[in-house]
Amino acid sequence: DGRVFRHLVDYPLGDDRRNPMSQAQIEDKFRDCASFSKKALPAADIERIIERVRGLENVADVREILELV
């Protein structure tokens, strides 16, 4: 019908300092991105990856995470 809609966002979601994503948003984004991977990742593996990354300081060997991918 010819209408034009505009919306200016000064600081998009994910702008590190001005509009950071919450941990939950980052995890949801990872879940969404993982769903588009060439090799389908089982939901359980996606959750294991998230859990390992949450406790990354306790992971002895990052291969433990990479093997899930």
HELIX and SHEET records of a PDB file:
HELIX    1   1 GLN A   23  ALA A   34  1                                  12    
HELIX    2   2 ALA A   43  ARG A   54  1                                  12    
HELIX    3   3 LEU A   56  ASN A   58  5                                   3    
HELIX    4   4 ARG A   63  LEU A   66  1                                   4    
END                                                                             
